[in-house]
Amino acid sequence: MVDVGTQTERFEHHRSTPLASPEQSDDECSFSDIINHSGDMSWSPGEEMLSEPSEEEPEELESLSDTNAVDKFIVCQRQLLSLFTVCPACCGETQGHIMHPEGTFIKVKQACRTCGYERYWQNQEKVHRNMPACNLLLSGAIHFSGCMATQTIRMLKLFGQQCISPGTFFRHQRYYTIPTIVQAWRNEQRGIIRELKETGGGLILSGDCRSDSPGHCAKYGSYSLIEDRINKVLDVQLVQSSEVPSSSWCELEGLKRSMQFLMDQDMQVSALITDRNRQVAKWVREEMCSEGTRHFFDVWHIGKSIQKALDAAAKERDCEDLKLWRPAIINHLYWAAASTPTGDPDEMEAKWQSMINHVQDIHEHSTPAFTSCAHPPLEGEARDKEWLEPGSPAASKLESVAARKALVKDIQQLSPQHQTFSLEAYHSLILHFAPKHTGFSFLGMYSRLLLAALHFNSNGNRDVARTSEGEARYAVRYPRFWKGGWVVHPIKEKTSYG
């Protein structure tokens, strides 16, 4: 009997969501290497992660590169063996036999009973430690493209394609693809830091945390920083919930690690834009503001909470008109921040409070920082609006929502120029590489976060696509959070993968 290397894997139950999946490989024991060396830009992950010597001969590397460059074709077994039915020596009838298939690798033996001629043919070269080249290339293609290994391999099996097993993929992931991804990220990060130091000035960062699953029982929290001037991911920190008191603490711990990394690189943070996480706000106020860092809140996050409050208020009796004013109120919030480039808190507060008077057709205000509305005298359609009656239930309810002490305090910290929309786009991109319905090992999750960061940095600044006449292309989109509203969105050039 021939041993074809059949494997079974034992899956353990995890209490956090998502439940354990086949994507959780056996590489958990190696994640401490990345944590311990996260601030060392000269560290090469392969040195610690490979349990055996990993230096490949130049000929093997060249052979792997050549194999990757050529096209691959799917050939049915019957058609392949038909090529070995004639002896090349005596032209007699022969028969080919497939020997020892190993993943995508096959070896065919052709023997002639008439003249004794015998030869062997294999469909690919072998590289490092007698490894079939296409086995490793397939693992790399699955990992680098963000596909799920078990689903991809199952699809190939259903198709009838001879391929690697999930266990082989996870070994390749641990010893080859993860070290390659981490090293590529270190090189990318090193180049970004060099670029920022040449540019000069303090960093302007957007930061936020992403949980690996919905709810409050996440296993991982990944904290990411984007440098808004160049629109590139600068740092990614992955925190396991077992390292902190609860999963809600992952955001603060990730920020601390990122700031320590930047401090080790002699980088000064000029501004930090985040959501309104109270733990983060307190820590930044105590630890970073004294060093000259200004902490701002993202307008979109505050606008989302105001929108929810207005929707709830509009459902109350005699407050239906608030729903008509909701888009204008949210636009005014953005204007209050964007029209105050210095970020003066008193001016932003006064501009926001002026909205309460404006919707009641009152355009002169008692606040010294903003004494009157900035718009010209209203005429025509601008004058013909559903103004709220002063003292009406709707006007009183709006004031109770917009003048809340906690909200006004947050509005004083609105970010005037930079927001976290690029960070939200990056988090959406992560869903392609690490969907929340799938569980990953620590290194599996970390490597996929880095893949998303590399992809974002390579494609985040694409130009707008143009027609053959050279005109910019646009499309109408209907964002979910606009609840039926539409926006004209520029169409970017095609994304690169490679």
JOQUIRA-V826932 format. One record per backbone hydrogen bond with DSSP energy under -1.0 kcal/mol. CO is the residue of the C=O (numbers start at 1). NH is the residue of the N-H. E is the energy in kcal/mol with one decimal. If there is no record, write none. Layout:
co-><CO	CO>
nh-><NH	NH>
e-><E	E>
This chain:
co-><21	23	27	28	30	31	32	33	35	37	40	44	45	46	57	58	59	60	61	62	63	64	65	66	76	77	78	80	81	85	87	92	97	102	105	106	107	108	109	110	112	117	119	121	125	127	131	132	133	134	135	136	137	138	139	140	141	142	143	148	149	150	151	152	153	154	155	156	165	166	167	168	169	170	171	172	172	173	176	177	178	179	180	181	182	183	184	185	186	187	188	189	190	191	192	193	194	195	196	203	203	204	205	206	208	210	219	220	221	222	223	224	225	225	226	227	227	232	235	237	239	240	241	246	247	249	250	251	252	253	254	255	256	257	258	259	260	261	262	263	268	270	271	272	273	274	277	278	279	280	281	282	283	284	284	288	288	289	294	296	297	298	299	300	301	302	303	304	305	306	307	308	309	310	313	316	319	320	321	325	326	327	328	329	330	331	332	333	334	335	337	340	344	345	346	347	348	349	350	352	353	354	355	357	357	358	359	363	371	379	380	383	385	389	392	393	394	395	396	397	398	399	404	405	406	407	408	410	411	413	420	421	422	423	424	425	426	429	430	435	441	442	443	444	445	446	447	448	449	450	451	452	453	454	455	456	459	463	465	467	471	473	475	477	479	480	487	489	491>
nh-><24	25	30	31	33	35	36	37	38	40	43	47	49	50	61	62	63	64	65	66	67	68	69	70	80	81	82	83	84	94	91	87	109	105	102	123	99	121	97	119	116	112	110	108	133	130	127	136	137	138	139	140	141	142	143	144	145	147	146	152	153	154	155	156	157	158	159	161	169	170	171	172	173	174	175	176	177	178	180	181	182	183	184	185	186	187	188	189	190	191	192	193	194	195	196	197	198	199	200	270	271	228	273	226	224	222	241	212	239	210	237	208	234	235	206	231	232	227	225	223	221	243	244	249	250	253	254	255	256	257	258	259	260	261	262	263	264	265	267	266	203	294	205	296	207	298	281	282	283	284	285	286	287	288	289	291	293	292	272	274	415	302	303	304	305	306	307	308	309	310	311	312	313	314	316	319	322	323	325	329	330	331	332	333	334	335	336	337	338	339	340	343	348	349	350	351	352	353	354	355	356	358	359	360	362	361	388	373	365	382	384	385	387	392	396	397	398	399	400	401	402	403	408	409	410	411	412	413	414	297	424	425	426	427	428	429	430	432	434	438	445	446	447	448	449	450	451	452	453	454	455	456	457	458	459	460	462	493	473	470	467	491	489	487	482	483	477	475	465>
e-><-2.2	-1.1	-1.6	-1.3	-1.1	-1.9	-2.8	-1.2	-1.2	-1.4	-1.3	-1.5	-2.4	-1.5	-2.0	-2.4	-2.2	-2.4	-2.2	-2.3	-2.4	-2.1	-1.5	-1.3	-2.1	-2.6	-1.2	-1.6	-1.7	-2.2	-1.8	-3.0	-3.0	-2.1	-2.6	-1.6	-4.1	-2.6	-2.2	-2.4	-1.3	-3.0	-2.8	-3.7	-2.6	-1.5	-3.4	-1.4	-2.3	-2.4	-1.9	-2.5	-2.5	-2.4	-2.5	-3.1	-1.5	-1.6	-1.3	-2.5	-2.8	-2.1	-2.3	-2.2	-2.3	-2.4	-1.8	-2.6	-2.1	-2.4	-1.8	-2.6	-2.8	-2.2	-2.5	-2.5	-2.0	-2.4	-1.8	-2.5	-2.7	-2.3	-2.2	-2.3	-2.4	-2.2	-2.2	-3.3	-2.5	-2.0	-2.1	-2.4	-2.1	-2.2	-2.5	-2.2	-1.9	-1.8	-2.1	-2.2	-2.1	-2.5	-3.0	-2.4	-2.2	-2.9	-3.0	-1.8	-2.9	-2.2	-2.9	-1.5	-3.1	-1.3	-2.3	-1.7	-1.1	-2.5	-2.3	-3.1	-2.5	-2.4	-1.1	-1.9	-1.4	-2.1	-2.6	-2.2	-2.4	-2.1	-2.2	-2.7	-2.2	-2.2	-2.3	-2.2	-2.2	-1.1	-2.5	-1.6	-3.1	-2.2	-2.7	-2.9	-2.5	-2.4	-2.5	-2.3	-2.2	-2.8	-2.1	-1.9	-2.8	-2.0	-2.3	-1.4	-1.7	-1.6	-2.6	-2.1	-2.2	-1.3	-3.1	-2.2	-1.5	-2.3	-2.5	-1.9	-2.0	-2.6	-2.3	-2.1	-2.3	-2.5	-1.7	-1.6	-1.6	-1.5	-1.2	-2.4	-2.3	-2.4	-2.2	-1.7	-1.8	-2.3	-2.7	-1.3	-2.9	-2.6	-1.5	-2.0	-2.1	-2.3	-2.4	-2.4	-2.1	-2.6	-1.6	-1.3	-1.1	-2.5	-2.1	-1.3	-2.3	-2.3	-3.0	-2.1	-3.8	-1.4	-1.6	-1.8	-1.8	-2.3	-2.6	-2.4	-2.4	-2.1	-2.0	-1.6	-3.1	-2.1	-2.8	-2.0	-1.7	-2.4	-1.3	-1.7	-1.6	-3.2	-2.1	-2.0	-2.1	-2.4	-2.0	-1.8	-1.8	-1.5	-3.8	-1.4	-2.8	-2.8	-2.6	-1.5	-2.1	-2.1	-2.1	-2.1	-2.1	-2.8	-2.5	-2.6	-2.6	-1.6	-1.4	-2.6	-1.3	-2.3	-2.3	-2.0	-2.7	-2.3	-3.5	-2.2	-1.1	-1.4	-3.0	-2.7	-3.1>
